[in-house]
């Protein structure tokens, strides 16, 4: 896939096709890491985006309790 470098305000950038973003499960404001590796630009998605906020919402709603309250195995009981 080829694209052009374009002016974006006082900076330069490129447009990432919607199909590519959808495959990567990214959207506007997604956090990515940019890295230069031997002359190649790597754009890597930040893992688990939104998990912290979702956990806070679950906790506030009381929906963060274990699914199995008394689920133990032999190791748990003997150790």
C-alpha positions in Angstrom: 0.0 0.0 0.0 1.4 3.4 -1.0 0.4 6.8 0.4 1.8 10.4 0.3 3.2 12.6 3.0 0.9 15.6 3.4 0.8 18.9 5.4 -1.4 18.6 8.5 -1.4 22.0 10.2 2.2 22.9 11.0 3.3 19.3 10.8 3.4 16.5 8.1 1.7 13.2 8.2 0.0 10.5 6.1 -3.6 9.3 5.9 -4.2 5.8 7.1 -7.0 4.1 5.2 -10.1 3.3 7.1 -9.9 -0.4 6.1 -6.5 -0.7 7.7 -7.6 1.1 10.9 -10.6 -1.2 11.2 -8.4 -4.3 10.8 -6.2 -3.0 13.6 -9.2 -1.9 15.7 -8.0 1.7 15.8 -9.9 4.9 15.5 -9.4 8.7 15.9 -7.4 9.4 19.1 -6.1 5.8 19.4 -2.7 5.8 21.0 0.1 4.4 18.8 3.9 4.1 19.3 6.1 5.4 16.5 9.5 3.8 16.1 12.3 4.1 13.5 13.9 0.7 12.8 16.7 0.6 10.2 15.1 3.3 8.0 11.6 1.9 8.4 8.8 3.7 10.3 6.8 1.3 12.5 3.4 2.3 13.9 2.5 0.0 16.7 -0.9 0.2 18.5 -0.8 0.7 22.3 -2.2 -2.5 23.8 -5.4 -2.6 26.0 -6.5 0.9 25.2 -9.5 1.9 27.3 -9.2 -1.0 29.7 -8.4 1.2 32.7 -11.5 3.3 32.2 -13.7 0.2 31.6 -12.4 -1.3 34.8 -13.3 1.9 36.8 -16.8 1.9 35.3 -17.2 -1.8 36.1 -16.1 -1.2 39.7 -18.4 1.8 40.1 -21.3 -0.3 38.9 -20.4 -3.2 41.2 -19.9 -5.4 38.2 -16.3 -6.4 39.0 -17.0 -9.4 41.2 -15.5 -12.9 40.4 -17.7 -15.0 38.2 -17.0 -18.0 40.5 -16.8 -17.0 44.1 -15.6 -20.4 45.4 -13.6 -21.8 42.5 -10.6 -23.6 43.8 -8.4 -26.4 42.6 -6.2 -28.9 44.5 -3.3 -26.6 44.5 -5.3 -23.8 46.2 -6.6 -26.2 48.9 -3.3 -28.0 49.6 -0.8 -25.1 49.4 
